[in-house]
Every structure is written in C-alpha cells, then in structure tokens.
Amino acid sequence: MNVGLYVWQRSTAALMVPLVLLHVAVIFYATRKGLTAADILARTRGSLAWASFYSAFVVAVAVHAAIGVRNVLAEWSPLKSRDAGILAGAFGVLLFFLGARAVVAVVLP
C-alpha cells in the first residue's frame, strides 16, 4: 500500500469518528423529540454550520471509501494497481457528487 494513501485514509477515518458520533447523536435527539423530516429541514435550511459539517463529512467519506475500494480492487481483482486506482477514483468522485447533492438538498432553501 502507498504510504501517502495510508496516511490519507487514516486521517479521514480520524475526521469521520466525531462526525459520525455527532450525526448519530442528532438522529437520536430528533427521534426522541418526535421531529418530522419537515421539522428537521426547517432547522437545517440556510445553515452554514450544517452545510460545513455535512460537506466535511462528504469529502472525508469520498476520500476514505475511494482509497479502501482501490486497495480491495488492487489486492483481490485482476486489475493492475493503476487501473484499480482509476476505477476507485471514479467511485470517489461519484460518492462526492452524490453526497454534495444531498447536502445541497438539506441545506439550501
């Protein structure tokens, strides 16, 4: 494994831990308070804080997952390392755009 990719994957994992914990805490809070999807969207619309939070989450997940998929493809498939990297990079870009679309849907008015 490339040492640079190892550092990036571990760094994104370290970033995702508090993001996941806060996300799960918010889910528990919302369900315990009986908030509907409309209530939640009313609180997130136009919020720079939520946009920043979920944007960081999306970037971290896209990078982290792409590196993991690259490693799996390089080790377990007949693809050459370069081809595995290209395919995994495309997967990471797809994840990023899907996640960015979700952030926009939740935050923009």
C-alpha positions as CSV (number, residue, x, y, z in Angstrom):
1,M,0.0,0.0,0.0
2,N,1.2,3.5,-0.8
3,V,2.2,5.3,2.4
4,G,0.6,8.5,1.3
5,L,-2.7,6.8,0.8
6,Y,-2.4,5.1,4.1
7,V,-2.0,8.4,5.8
8,W,-4.9,9.9,3.9
9,Q,-7.2,7.0,4.8
10,R,-6.3,7.1,8.5
11,S,-6.7,10.9,8.6
12,T,-10.1,10.7,7.0
13,A,-11.0,8.0,9.5
14,A,-10.0,10.2,12.4
15,L,-12.1,13.0,11.0
16,M,-15.1,10.8,10.5
17,V,-15.2,9.5,14.0
18,P,-16.5,12.7,15.6
19,L,-18.7,13.5,12.6
20,V,-20.4,10.1,12.8
21,L,-20.9,10.4,16.6
22,L,-22.4,13.9,16.2
23,H,-24.6,12.7,13.3
24,V,-25.9,9.7,15.4
25,A,-26.5,12.0,18.4
26,V,-28.5,14.3,16.2
27,I,-30.6,11.4,14.9
28,F,-31.3,10.2,18.5
29,Y,-32.2,13.7,19.5
30,A,-34.6,14.2,16.5
31,T,-36.3,10.8,17.0
32,R,-36.7,11.3,20.8
33,K,-38.2,14.7,20.3
34,G,-40.5,13.3,17.6
35,L,-39.3,15.7,14.9
36,T,-40.6,15.1,11.4
37,A,-38.5,15.4,8.3
38,A,-40.1,18.8,7.7
39,D,-39.1,19.9,11.2
40,I,-35.5,18.8,10.6
41,L,-35.3,20.5,7.2
42,A,-36.7,23.7,8.7
43,R,-33.8,23.7,11.1
44,T,-31.1,22.9,8.5
45,R,-32.2,25.2,5.7
46,G,-29.8,28.1,5.2
47,S,-27.4,26.9,8.0
48,L,-23.8,27.4,7.2
49,A,-22.9,25.3,10.2
50,W,-24.8,22.2,8.9
51,A,-23.5,22.8,5.4
52,S,-20.0,22.9,6.6
53,F,-20.5,19.8,8.9
54,Y,-22.0,17.6,6.2
55,S,-19.7,18.9,3.5
56,A,-16.7,17.9,5.6
57,F,-18.4,14.5,6.1
58,V,-19.0,14.0,2.4
59,V,-15.4,14.8,1.5
60,A,-13.9,12.6,4.2
61,V,-16.2,9.7,3.2
62,A,-15.5,10.1,-0.5
63,V,-11.7,10.0,0.0
64,H,-11.8,7.3,2.6
65,A,-14.0,5.0,0.6
66,A,-12.1,5.5,-2.6
67,I,-8.8,4.5,-1.0
68,G,-10.4,1.4,0.5
69,V,-12.0,0.4,-2.8
70,R,-8.7,0.9,-4.5
71,N,-7.0,-1.4,-2.0
72,V,-9.6,-4.1,-2.3
73,L,-9.5,-3.9,-6.1
74,A,-5.7,-4.0,-6.2
75,E,-5.5,-7.0,-3.9
76,W,-8.5,-9.1,-4.9
77,S,-9.2,-8.4,-8.6
78,P,-7.2,-9.0,-11.7
79,L,-6.9,-5.2,-12.3
80,K,-3.5,-3.6,-12.3
81,S,-2.8,-1.1,-9.5
82,R,-3.1,1.9,-11.8
83,D,-6.5,0.6,-13.2
84,A,-7.8,-0.1,-9.7
85,G,-6.8,3.5,-8.8
86,I,-8.6,5.0,-11.8
87,L,-11.8,3.0,-11.1
88,A,-11.7,3.7,-7.3
89,G,-11.0,7.4,-8.1
90,A,-14.1,7.5,-10.3
91,F,-16.1,5.8,-7.5
92,G,-14.8,8.5,-5.0
93,V,-15.9,11.3,-7.4
94,L,-19.3,9.7,-7.7
95,L,-19.7,9.5,-4.0
96,F,-18.6,13.1,-3.7
97,F,-21.2,14.3,-6.1
98,L,-24.0,12.2,-4.6
99,G,-23.1,13.5,-1.1
100,A,-22.8,17.1,-2.3
101,R,-26.3,16.8,-3.9
102,A,-27.7,15.5,-0.6
103,V,-26.0,18.4,1.3
104,V,-27.5,20.9,-1.1
105,A,-30.9,19.3,-0.7
106,V,-30.8,19.5,3.1
107,V,-29.2,23.0,3.5
108,L,-30.3,25.2,0.6
109,P,-33.7,26.9,0.9
